[in-house]
């Protein structure tokens, strides 16, 4: 099961994204991004298989993110 972290602009944005994604049927978790991630250190962790739907939902909600990185187990 591969996971990805979508790094958001703030912890508040990560929480907003999590709530919006869960309404859309995607399981998400707010996490601290690894230290090599640029900018804010918070994001949402999702399954790689949910990535296309997640990107669409975030776009609809106009929730910005800075990068998508691989989650370390």
C-alpha positions in Angstrom: 0.0 0.0 0.0 1.8 3.1 -1.2 1.0 6.5 0.4 1.6 10.0 -0.7 1.7 13.3 1.3 0.2 16.4 -0.3 2.0 19.3 1.4 -0.3 22.2 2.1 0.4 25.8 2.9 -0.5 25.5 6.6 -1.9 23.1 9.2 -5.2 24.8 8.8 -5.2 24.1 5.1 -4.4 20.5 5.8 -7.3 20.1 8.1 -9.7 21.8 5.6 -8.4 19.5 2.9 -8.9 16.4 5.1 -12.5 17.4 5.8 -13.3 18.1 2.2 -11.7 14.8 1.0 -13.6 12.8 3.6 -16.8 14.2 2.3 -15.7 13.0 -1.1 -15.1 9.5 0.2 -11.3 9.6 0.5 -9.6 8.6 3.7 -7.0 11.2 4.6 -4.8 11.9 7.6 -3.2 15.2 8.6 0.6 14.6 9.0 3.8 16.4 9.5 5.7 16.4 6.2 9.3 15.2 6.2 12.0 17.9 6.8 13.1 17.9 3.1 9.7 19.2 2.0 9.8 22.9 1.2 7.7 25.4 3.1 5.2 24.3 5.6 5.7 21.0 7.3 2.0 19.8 7.3 0.1 17.9 4.7 -2.5 15.2 4.1 -1.6 11.6 3.7 -3.6 9.5 1.2 -3.4 6.3 -0.7 -1.5 6.6 -4.1 -4.6 5.0 -5.8 -6.7 8.0 -4.5 -4.3 10.6 -5.9 -6.2 11.5 -9.1 -9.6 11.9 -7.3 -7.8 13.8 -4.5 -6.3 16.3 -6.9 -9.7 16.9 -8.5 -11.4 17.4 -5.2 -8.7 19.8 -4.0 -9.1 21.8 -7.2 -12.8 22.0 -6.9 -12.4 23.3 -3.3 -9.6 25.7 -4.4 -7.3 24.2 -1.7 -3.7 24.9 -2.7 -0.7 22.6 -2.2 3.0 23.0 -2.8 4.1 19.5 -3.6 3.3 15.8 -3.6 5.9 13.5 -1.9 6.2 9.8 -1.2 5.4 8.9 2.4 7.9 6.9 4.3 6.6 3.9 6.2 
